[in-house]
Amino acid sequence: MDASASPAAPEPAPVPHAPGHPGPQHRPPAGHGPAFPAAPAPASRLKRLATPVAVMAVVVGAFGYVATTDPHEPGHYPVCPLLRLTGVLCPGCGGLRSAYDVAHGDIVAALGSNALAVVGYAVFAVVWLLWMIRANRGEPLRIGLAPAHWWGMGAVLLVFSVVRNLPFGSALAP
């Protein structure tokens, strides 16, 4: 054995790592940057507001189209398939007429066309406003609804559909 050669240093024990993690062989050498990447820079205000503004632009465009093409006159829009096949009003029947009436500022007529749709427009406006406020602050819009809420909304739609098709609920029919 050569006297100038020093005994070899023992190999370090492998460091356990999480599944899917590249392991110690992909770590940068000490002193060459952080072991973990830095968090991404926060998005600019314009970028954060782009999606809610685009959604509102689509909604305004749709309401604008309906406002210029009167659904109260037959022939402009297709007939509801459920209504055509069965004669039963679905929860959406009268929705275009209510949108037309809302676009023209006639809330009473809109409620007469489809009261549930008018409530839906108001709920959308509130959620959209909340979305804009939270996006402006850089916070995500999180609306977590429990399954009971979804079942409740489905029950409201079902009851609305049944009642508007019965003689005593004719005030809810368009």
C-alpha positions in Angstrom: 0.0 0.0 0.0 1.3 3.4 -0.9 2.0 5.5 2.2 1.0 8.7 0.5 -2.5 7.4 -0.3 -5.0 8.1 2.4 -7.7 5.7 3.2 -10.9 6.3 1.2 -13.7 8.3 2.9 -16.7 6.2 3.5 -19.7 6.8 1.2 -22.5 8.8 2.9 -25.7 6.8 3.5 -28.4 7.5 1.0 -31.0 10.1 2.2 -34.6 8.8 2.0 -36.9 10.9 -0.2 -40.5 11.0 -1.1 -41.8 8.9 -4.0 -41.6 10.8 -7.2 -38.9 13.1 -5.8 -35.7 13.0 -7.8 -33.6 12.3 -4.8 -30.2 13.4 -3.6 -28.4 13.0 -7.0 -30.3 16.0 -8.4 -29.5 18.5 -5.6 -27.5 21.5 -6.5 -24.0 21.6 -4.9 -23.8 23.5 -1.6 -23.5 27.2 -2.1 -25.1 27.1 -5.6 -28.6 28.4 -4.9 -31.5 27.3 -2.7 -32.4 23.7 -2.4 -36.1 24.6 -3.1 -37.3 26.9 -5.9 -38.6 30.3 -4.8 -42.3 30.9 -4.9 -43.5 32.4 -8.2 -44.0 36.2 -8.3 -47.6 37.3 -7.7 -49.6 37.9 -10.8 -50.1 41.5 -11.8 -53.5 43.1 -11.1 -54.3 43.2 -14.8 -53.7 39.5 -15.1 -55.7 38.7 -12.0 -58.7 40.6 -13.2 -58.6 39.4 -16.8 -60.7 36.2 -16.2 -63.6 37.8 -14.3 -63.6 40.8 -16.8 -63.7 38.3 -19.7 -66.5 36.4 -18.1 -68.5 39.6 -17.7 -67.8 40.6 -21.3 -69.3 37.3 -22.5 -72.4 37.7 -20.3 -72.9 41.3 -21.4 -72.5 40.2 -25.0 -75.1 37.4 -24.6 -77.5 39.8 -22.9 -76.8 42.4 -25.6 -77.7 39.9 -28.3 -80.9 38.8 -26.5 -81.8 42.5 -26.0 -81.6 43.1 -29.7 -83.5 39.9 -30.7 -86.9 39.8 -29.0 -87.6 36.2 -27.7 -91.3 37.2 -27.2 -91.7 37.0 -31.0 -91.8 33.4 -32.2 -89.2 32.2 -34.7 -86.1 33.9 -33.3 -85.0 31.1 -31.0 -85.6 27.4 -30.9 -88.4 26.0 -28.8 -87.4 24.2 -25.6 -87.2 20.5 -26.5 -88.9 19.4 -23.3 -91.8 21.8 -23.9 -92.1 20.7 -27.6 -92.0 17.0 -26.9 -94.0 16.8 -23.6 -95.7 20.2 -23.1 -94.0 20.4 -19.7 -92.2 23.7 -18.8 -88.6 23.1 -17.7 -86.9 25.4 -15.1 -85.3 27.3 -17.9 -88.4 28.0 -20.0 -88.9 31.7 -20.2 -85.3 32.4 -19.3 -84.5 34.2 -22.6 -87.7 36.3 -22.2 -86.6 37.2 -18.7 -83.1 38.1 -19.9 -84.7 40.3 -22.6 -86.9 42.0 -20.0 -84.0 42.5 -17.6 -81.9 44.0 -20.4 -84.8 46.5 -21.0 -85.2 47.3 -17.3 -88.6 45.6 -17.0 -88.1 43.6 -13.8 -91.8 42.8 -13.3 -92.1 41.3 -16.8 -88.8 39.4 -16.2 -90.2 37.9 -13.0 -93.3 36.9 -14.9 -91.3 35.2 -17.6 -89.0 33.2 -15.3 -88.7 34.3 -11.6 -86.0 31.7 -10.9 -83.8 33.0 -13.7 -84.1 36.6 -12.4 -82.9 35.3 -9.0 -80.1 33.5 -10.8 -79.0 36.7 -12.5 -78.9 38.5 -9.1 -76.9 35.6 -7.6 -74.5 35.7 -10.5 -74.0 39.5 -10.1 -73.2 39.1 -6.4 -70.7 36.2 -7.0 -69.1 38.1 -9.9 -68.7 41.2 -7.7 -67.1 39.1 -4.9 -64.8 37.5 -7.5 -63.7 40.9 -8.7 -63.0 42.1 -5.2 -61.0 39.0 -4.3 -59.1 39.0 -7.6 -58.2 42.6 -7.0 -56.7 41.7 -3.6 -54.9 38.7 -5.1 -57.1 36.2 -3.3 -58.7 33.2 -5.0 -62.5 32.9 -5.3 -63.4 29.9 -3.2 -67.0 29.0 -2.8 -67.2 25.6 -1.3 -70.7 24.3 -1.3 -71.5 21.2 0.8 -73.5 18.5 -0.9 -76.5 19.5 1.0 -76.4 22.9 -0.7 -76.3 21.3 -4.2 -79.2 19.0 -3.2 -81.1 22.0 -1.9 -80.6 23.9 -5.2 -81.7 20.8 -7.1 -84.8 20.5 -4.9 -85.6 24.2 -5.6 -85.4 23.6 -9.3 -87.6 20.5 -9.1 -90.2 22.2 -7.0 -90.2 25.3 -9.2 -90.6 23.0 -12.3 -93.5 21.1 -10.8 -95.3 24.1 -9.4 -95.2 26.1 -12.6 -96.8 23.2 -14.5 -99.7 22.9 -12.1 -102.9 25.0 -12.3 -102.3 26.8 -9.0 -98.7 27.7 -10.1 -99.7 29.2 -13.5 -98.3 32.6 -12.3 -94.8 31.1 -12.5 -95.4 29.9 -16.1 -94.1 32.2 -18.9 
